[in-house]
Amino acid sequence: MLKLALGLFAIGLLAIIAIFLTPILTDGRPGLWLYLLAMLTPVGFLCALVFALWSGRRSR
């Protein structure tokens, strides 16, 4: 689950970077698919948080 969370988070961050670079490098606007991919950033963060809480030590 941690690999999935890191992958989703990384894809989201790359999409955010692409959103900011698109107007600089081209004359067009970023596509809708970039905005949808950027929404994976918080999903990946939440998956990593859930993984950290579930894999933590149990109190006795």
C-alpha positions, 0 to 999 in steps of 0.5 A: 500500500505504501508503494501505491501511495507514493506512486499516486502522490508522485503522479499528482506532484508531476501533474501540478508541475506540468500545470504550471509549466504548460503556459510557460512552455506553450501558448495553450492552457493545461488540459482537464486531464492534468487537473484530474491527475493533480487530484491524486496528490491528496489521495496518495497522501491519505493512503500513506497516512492510513498505511502509517497508522495501520502499520504502526505498533499496537499498544498493549 
